[in-house]
């Protein structure tokens, strides 16, 4: 039985760094969409659109990515590992763009729940964005709407 398990582990495909940061971003976006304990189709639509546009995820692979991200989010104890993967891979401008996307998803249902804003503030800090950059991302997204 141990040999069979080891064989599966050896055969398991390893994600590339590009896939890792896409999964990490999807996890953060999914967790934000769930932060208000409601499932809004508009938030999911904004999340999907943002992953395709900002992270280059092909539409035909989007459901697989979101499924994997959902499983990882469900098993995760915290979001730290996902943020760490993003910090290692993304530059400053990319992290600001991610924060704008996070705001876009939070606002997609027409309001930002206090739980969503709390998570947004935590993620801004963990992504090493200043308070001013956090607010600018919020204002950028308010100006879009």
C-alpha positions as CSV (number, residue, x, y, z in Angstrom):
1,X,0.0,0.0,0.0
2,X,2.8,2.4,0.8
3,X,4.4,1.7,-2.6
4,X,1.2,2.5,-4.3
5,X,0.9,5.8,-2.5
6,X,4.5,6.7,-3.2
7,X,3.9,5.8,-6.9
8,X,1.0,8.2,-7.0
9,X,3.0,11.0,-5.4
10,X,5.8,10.5,-7.9
11,X,3.4,10.5,-10.8
12,X,1.5,13.6,-9.7
13,X,2.0,16.5,-12.0
14,X,3.8,19.4,-10.4
15,X,2.4,22.8,-11.1
16,X,4.6,25.4,-12.8
17,X,5.2,28.7,-11.0
18,X,2.8,30.3,-13.4
19,X,0.1,27.8,-12.5
20,X,0.9,28.2,-8.8
21,X,0.3,32.0,-8.9
22,X,-2.9,31.6,-10.9
23,X,-4.2,29.1,-8.4
24,X,-3.2,31.3,-5.5
25,X,-4.9,34.3,-7.0
26,X,-8.0,32.2,-7.7
27,X,-8.0,31.1,-4.0
28,X,-7.9,34.7,-2.8
29,X,-10.7,35.7,-5.2
30,X,-12.9,32.8,-4.2
31,X,-12.4,33.5,-0.5
32,X,-13.3,37.1,-1.0
33,X,-16.4,36.2,-3.0
34,X,-17.4,33.9,0.0
35,X,-16.5,36.4,2.7
36,X,-20.1,37.8,2.9
37,X,-21.5,34.2,3.2
38,X,-23.5,34.7,0.1
39,X,-22.9,33.4,-3.5
40,X,-23.5,36.2,-6.0
41,X,-23.4,35.4,-9.7
42,X,-22.1,38.9,-10.4
43,X,-19.1,38.3,-8.1
44,X,-18.3,34.9,-9.7
45,X,-18.6,36.6,-13.2
46,X,-16.2,39.4,-12.2
47,X,-13.8,36.8,-10.7
48,X,-13.9,34.7,-13.9
49,X,-13.4,37.7,-16.1
50,X,-10.5,39.0,-14.0
51,X,-8.7,35.7,-14.1
52,X,-9.0,35.5,-17.8
53,X,-8.0,39.1,-18.5
54,X,-5.4,39.8,-15.7
55,X,-3.9,36.3,-15.3
56,X,-4.2,35.0,-18.9
57,X,-6.3,32.0,-17.9
58,X,-7.9,30.4,-21.0
59,X,-11.7,30.2,-20.8
60,X,-11.6,26.4,-21.4
61,X,-9.3,25.9,-18.4
62,X,-11.1,28.3,-16.0
63,X,-13.5,25.8,-14.5
64,X,-10.6,23.4,-13.7
65,X,-8.6,26.2,-12.2
66,X,-11.5,27.3,-10.0
67,X,-12.2,23.7,-8.9
68,X,-8.6,23.2,-7.9
69,X,-8.6,26.6,-6.1
70,X,-11.8,25.7,-4.3
71,X,-10.4,22.5,-3.1
72,X,-7.2,24.1,-1.9
73,X,-9.1,26.9,-0.2
74,X,-11.3,24.3,1.6
75,X,-8.2,22.4,2.9
76,X,-6.2,25.6,3.8
77,X,-5.8,26.7,7.4
78,X,-4.9,30.2,6.3
79,X,-4.3,32.3,3.2
80,X,-0.7,32.9,4.0
81,X,0.8,30.3,1.6
82,X,-1.2,31.6,-1.2
83,X,-0.2,35.3,-0.6
84,X,3.4,34.2,-0.2
85,X,3.3,32.5,-3.6
86,X,1.9,35.7,-5.1
87,X,4.5,37.9,-3.4
88,X,7.2,35.7,-4.8
89,X,5.8,35.8,-8.3
90,X,4.2,39.2,-8.8
91,X,5.8,42.6,-9.1
92,X,4.5,45.8,-7.5
93,X,2.2,46.8,-10.4
94,X,0.8,43.3,-10.7
95,X,-0.1,43.3,-7.0
96,X,-1.8,46.6,-7.4
97,X,-3.7,45.2,-10.3
98,X,-4.7,42.2,-8.2
99,X,-6.0,44.5,-5.4
100,X,-8.1,46.4,-8.0
101,X,-9.5,43.0,-9.2
102,X,-10.2,42.0,-5.6
103,X,-12.1,45.3,-5.1
104,X,-14.0,44.7,-8.4
105,X,-15.1,41.3,-7.2
106,X,-16.2,42.7,-3.8
107,X,-18.2,45.4,-5.5
108,X,-19.7,43.2,-8.2
109,X,-23.0,42.6,-6.3
110,X,-23.5,46.4,-5.7
111,X,-22.1,46.6,-2.2
112,X,-19.0,45.8,-0.1
113,X,-19.8,43.8,2.9
114,X,-17.8,44.6,6.1
115,X,-16.4,41.0,6.0
116,X,-15.2,41.6,2.5
117,X,-13.6,44.9,3.4
118,X,-11.9,43.4,6.4
119,X,-10.4,40.6,4.2
120,X,-9.4,43.2,1.5
121,X,-7.5,45.2,4.2
122,X,-5.7,42.0,5.4
123,X,-4.8,41.0,1.8
124,X,-3.5,44.5,1.1
125,X,-1.2,44.3,4.1
126,X,-0.1,40.8,3.2
127,X,0.7,41.8,-0.4
128,X,2.9,44.6,1.1
129,X,0.7,47.4,-0.3
130,X,0.6,50.7,1.6
131,X,-2.7,52.1,2.9
132,X,-2.5,54.7,0.1
133,X,-2.2,52.0,-2.5
134,X,-5.0,50.1,-1.0
135,X,-7.3,53.2,-1.1
136,X,-6.1,54.0,-4.6
137,X,-7.2,50.5,-5.8
138,X,-10.6,51.1,-4.2
139,X,-11.0,54.5,-5.8
140,X,-9.9,53.1,-9.2
141,X,-12.6,50.5,-9.0
142,X,-15.2,53.0,-7.8
143,X,-14.4,55.2,-10.8
144,X,-14.9,52.2,-13.1
145,X,-18.5,51.6,-11.9
